[in-house]
Amino acid sequence: MQGTLSPHVALSVDALAQQRRRAIIATVLGNGLEWFDFTVYSFFAVIIAKLFFPTGNDLSSLLLAVATFGVGFFMRPVGGIVLGIYSDRVGRKAALSLTILLMALGTAMIGLAPTYDQIGIAAPLLIVVARLLQGFSAGGEMGGATAFLTEYAPPERRAYYSSWIQASIGFAVLLGAAVGTFVTSSLDTQSLNSWGWRLPFLLGILIGPVGYYIRSRMDETPAFSAVAEEAKARSPLKEVLSTFPRETFASFSMVILWTVCTYVLLFYMPTYSVRTLHLPQSTGFIAGMMGGLMIMCVSPCVGKLADAYGRRIFLSGAALAILLLAYPMFAWINHAPGLVSLLVFQAVFGVLIAAYTGPILAAFAELFPTRVLSTGLSVAYNFAVTIFGGFAPFFITWLIAKTGSNMAPAIYVMIAAAISLTGTFYIRDARRTATSLRQGNMQ
């Protein structure tokens, strides 16, 4: 059959393949840069606590710092709804270009902010405003990026294409931990506290324009272009809430484990390593690099397997494994704290997080049609992240201090795993074929 294609048709096929490659590259680079900006705050929470939230008590300062990390999540649902609607009405390209500019602005405010000693109460207020701006931006990122990649993907390769979004988050973790390792290992304590902590944020300012340039040169997805005129007259939020409540709830319940794993097992661990395990800060960063590396490398592999064998087997299997392993793994690193145990901890959970999140965005994308895809995903994702992820570091730090038990993070992860394991059974997933996917997308 291929030999009968005209040169014009063959050229069109080649052009589409090239567009798809550019779509993956642009989304992965832009998403990775955006999440690096958003999450680097958590890596330096201990230092930020001392400089911007001085209370005379290390625990109180840290609680204020991680609470401010959580403040950004109040804006996640707002950003998700506003930017999700913008994406479904104006286009994926426009929304994704806007999110990365907003994120870079918030990062610049943190990286350049004077400390409490320099301007008093205005310093923590600047940090709060910056985190609100970053939260608004991040709220629209996941829905827009998922819609963009899944609409470009061939129906039989949706999980593989969308898995690169999670791989880019792994890249952001790896990059953030690598920068943290370099800064904390290369500078003395005085230099680190005075100016060294700003270096990752200044890097984030520089890479913001790069991400915008990449995204502004993307082509709009064919699926959105086909419904663009009709989309301007719709109310995506109203349709999501009235027509797709079951799909929204299923997505919400499955995001819980994803967000808890991300903000507890990845971003909180450097803080946990210092305050709870009493290890050098560089040890937590080095271990964090392992977690990011596993997610970055394993997610696309799981995505490819999920296209062949279905989404549910990986979602349910990984959720069950995390539920069973969370307690013994946390008990082990507390019994034998050190670089080796933390590296193994991050490697194990990095693989399990990749196994859970590799196919999850494809599963979500198959629950919503193109006309409300970005809004539906943004609503479900951001409300779950806000409730269960954003304030996880605050609650865990407080629980450890109140109960005296270092196992609080394990219990939190286990509860999340149990809820999301139940949610995985909502997925309409046997072994999907290209034909069935195309039929579902036309509904």
N, C-alpha and C positions, 0 to 999 in steps of 0.2 A: 504493500500500500504506500509506503513512504516514497518509492520510486516514482509514483504517479503524481506527486505534488508538483505544482508549478513553482518556478523560482520565486514568484511574488508571495505565495503561501509559505514556502520554506523560509523566506526572509522574515515574514511575520512571526513564525514560530521562533526563529532565532532572536528576534527583537523582544518577544515576550519573555524568553528565557533570560535574556540580558537584564530586562526590567526586574525580573524576580531576584536575580543575584544582587542588583543594586538595592532592592528593597530590603533584603536581609542585612546587607552591610550597613545601610543607612540606619535601620532600626536598631541593630545591635550596638553600633558605635554610639548613637544618640542616647539610647536607653542606658547603656553602661556609664556614659559620662554623667547623665542626669542622676542616676542612683549613687554614683560616687559622691557627687555634691551633697545629696540628701543624707547619706549615712555616715560621712566622715565625722560628723558631730558626735555620734555615739562612740567612736573610737577614742575621742579625746575628752570624754565627759568628765573624767577625774580632774584634768587640768582646768577645763572651763569652769568647773565648780569652784575652784579656788580663786580664779581671777574675776569672775563675774557674779558669784553668789556667796561672798564671804559672810559666814555667820559666827565664826569662832568655833564651829563644830563641824568636823569633816563629814559626818553622816548627814547632817542637815544640809550642808552645801551640796553634797552629791545628790540628795533627794530633790533639791531644787533644780539642779542641772538636768537630771533625767526627766523630771516633770516638764521642764521646758522642751526637752526632746519630744515629749508626748503632746505638748501644746500644738505643735505643727500638725498633729493628726486631727485636731478639731476642724481644720480647714480641708482635710482630705475629702470628706463627703461633699462639701460645698464645691471644691474644685472639680471633683468627679462629676457632679451633676452639671455644673456650668460648662466645663470643657467637654464633657461627654455629649451634651446637646449641641455645642458648637461643632464638634467633630461630625455628628450625625446630620447636621444641617448645612454646614459650610464645607467640610471636607477633612480627611485625615491629615493631609499635608499641612494645612493651615494650623490645626490644633497642635500637632506635634512640634511645629516650629515655634509656636507661642510658649509651650510648656518649658522648653529648654532655656528660653530667654528669661522667663520668670525665675527659674531655678538658679541661673547664674547670678541674677540680681540679689537673691536672698543669700547666696554663698558669699558674694562680695561684702554684704553688710556684716556678716559674721567675721570674715577674715580681716576686715579693716576696723572693726569696732574698738573704741577705747575701752579699757578695763574699768572696773568699779573704782579702783584707786585714782583713776584719772578724771572721771566725770560723774562718779557717784551712781545714784539710782537709775540714771539714764542708760547706763551700760547694760544691765539686765533687760531693760525695756527694749533696747535695740535688738538684743538677741531674740526676744520673744516675737517681735515684729518680723524679723528675718525668718524665724521658723514657721510663722503663719504663712508667709509668702511661699516658702519652700513646700509647705504642706498643700497649699492650693495648687501649685504646679504638679506635684507628685500625684495629686488626686486625679488629674486628667491623663497622666502618662500611660498607665497600664491599659485602660480601656482603648485609648487611641492606638497604642502600639500593637495591641492584640488584633484589633479590627484591621489595621493596616496589613499586617503580615498574613493573617488567615484569609483575607480577601485576595491577596496576591497568590497564595499557595494553590497548587493543584489540589483538588478535593481529597485525593488519596494520600497527600503528604502534609496535611494540616498540622498534625502533631509535631512533625519534624521541623517545619517552618516556625511554628510558634514556640517550640522549645528553645530557640535561639534567644528569645526574650529572657528566659530564666538563665541561660548561659551568660548573657550580658550582665545580669545581676551578680552572678558568680565572678565575672571579670571585675565588677565594681568593688566587691568584697576583697578580691585579691589585690587590686590596685590600692585600695584604702589601707589594707593591712601592710602592704609592701612599703607604702609611704610612711606609715606609722612606725614600722620596724626601722627604716632608715633614719627617721628623725630621732627616735628615742635611743637608738644605738650610737648615733654619731654626735649627739649633743650632750653636754652636761646638764644637770638639773636646772641650773640657773638660766642657761640659754634656752632650754626647752620651754620653761615657764614664761620667759620674757618675750620671745619672738618665734621660737621654733615651731610651736603648735600652730602658728598661722600658715605655715608653708603649704599644707594640704589644701586649705581654703583658697589660698592665692593660686594654686594650681587649678582649682576648680573654676576660678574666675577666667583663667586663660583658655581653658578648654570649652567654656560655654559658647563663645563665638564659633569655634570649630564645629560643635554639634549643630548650631543653627545653620551654618553654611551647608553642611551635609544634608540636613533635612529640607532646607529651602529648595534644593535642587532635585528632590524626589519627584517622581510622577505620581499623580493621584491614582488610586486603585481603580481598576476597570469596573469592579462591582459597585463602588460608590458613584463613579461617573455615570453609570447606567441609570441611577435613581436620583441624581443630583437635583434636578429641577423639582421632582416630586417631593424630595426631602425638605425643601424650604418651607413647605406648607404644613408640615407635620408637627406634632408635639410628642417628641420621643419619650420624655419622662412619663407623661400621662399614659401612653401606650404600654410602657414597661410595667407600670404599677397595676394597670387594669387588665392587661391581656397575658402577662407573663409572671404572675406572682410565684407559681411553683418553681419556675426556672430560676427566678431571682433568689428564692430561699435555698435551692440546691447549691447555687454558686456561693452564696453567703456562708453556708455551713462548711463547705469544703475549703474556703479561703482561711478559715480559722486556724487550721493546723499550719498552713503555708506561712501565715503571718507570724504565728508564735515561734515556729522554727527559725524564721529569718531573724526576728528581733531578740530571741532568747539564745538560740544555739549558735548564732553567728555574731551579731552586733554587740550583744551584751557580754560575751565571753571575755574580751580583754578587761572589762571592768570587774567581772567576777574573778578573774585570775589574780588581779591586784588586791582587791578588798577581801575576798573570801579565802582564796588559796594562798595568798601572801607570796606571790611570785613576781618577778620583775615584769614591768609593763611590756618590754620587748618580747617576752615569752608568749604572752597572749596574742600579740600581733603576728608572730611567726606561725602560731597554731592557726590563727584566722586565715592566713594565706593558704593553708592546706584545705580548709573548708571551701574557700572561694575557688581554688583550683579544681576540686572534685566536682563542684556544681557546674563550673564552666565546661569541663570536659565530658561529664557523664550525661548532662541534660539532653544534648542532641542525640546521643546514642539511644537513650530511653525514648525520645520522641520518635525516632525511626522505628523502634520495636513496637511502639504503641500504634503506629500506622498499620503494622502487620497483624498484631494480635489483639488490638482493642485497648481502650483507655482504662477500663475499670480494674483489670487485673493488676495494673501497676499502682493505681490510686489506692485501692483497698489493701494491697499487699504492703506497700510502703507505710501506710497509716498504721496498720497492725504491728509492723516491725518497730516503728517509733514508739508506739504504746508500750511494747514489751521491753524495749532496751533503754528507755529514758532513765528509769530509776537505777538499774545496775551500772550504767555508764557514769552517771553523776556520782554514785557511791564510790566507784573506782578512782576517779580523778581526785576525790576528797581523801581517799585512803592513801593514794600514791601520787600526790601533786608533783608535776614536773613537765618539762617540755615533751618528753616521749608520750606520756599518758594523754596530754592535751592534743598532740598530733594525731594519735589514734582516735581519740574522741571526735575530732573534727573530720577526719577521713571517713569514719563510719557514718556520722550524721550527714556529711556532705553528700555521700552516695545516696543515702535514703531520702534526703531533701530533693535531690535531682530526680530520683525515681518517682517521687510524689508530684513534683511540679513540672517535670518534663512534658507530660501529656495533659496537664490540667487546663491550660488555656485553650487547647483544641476542643476539649470537652465542653468548656464554657461557650466557645464560639458556635458549637453545634446546638446550643440551647436557644440562641437568639437569631432572628433573621437580620440581614444586612441593615435594614432601615432603622433598627434600634440597637444594633450590636454594641457600639461604643457606650451608649448610655446605660444599657442593661449591665454590662460588665463593670462599668465605673461605679454604679450604685451598689451592687452586691460586694464588690471587692473593697471599696473604701469604707463602707460601714463596718465590715468585719475587721479590717485593719485598724480602724480607729478604736473600736471597742476592745479588741483582744491583743493587738500588737503594739500600738503606740505607747500605752502606759504600762506595758509588761515590765520594762526595766525598773520603773518606779515601784510597782507592787512587789516585785521580787526582792528588790533592795530593802523595802520596808518589812516584808515578811521575814527575811533572814534576820534582820535586826531585832524584830519583836519576838520571834519564836526561838532564835538561837540555832535554828536548823539550816544547814547548808543545802538541804534537799528541796527547798521551796521551788527552784526552777524545774526540777524533775516532775513534781506534782502538777505544776502548771502545764507543762508539755503533755503529760499523760491525759489530763482532762481535755485538752484541745484535740488530741489524737482520737479519743473516744467519740467526741462530737463529729469530727470530720469523717471518721470511718463510717458512721451512720449515713452521713451525707453522700458518700460515694455510691450508695445503692440507688440514688436518684438518677444516676447517669443512664441514659438509654444507650447501652453499649453492648452489642455483640461484637463480632468482627466486621467492621464497616468496610464497604467497598466504595469505589469511586462513584458508581451509579447511585447508590443509596445516599451518598453525601450530596450529590448534585440535586437529587430530588428533594432532600431536606432543605437545601438552601433556597429552593424556589417557593417554599411555603409562604 
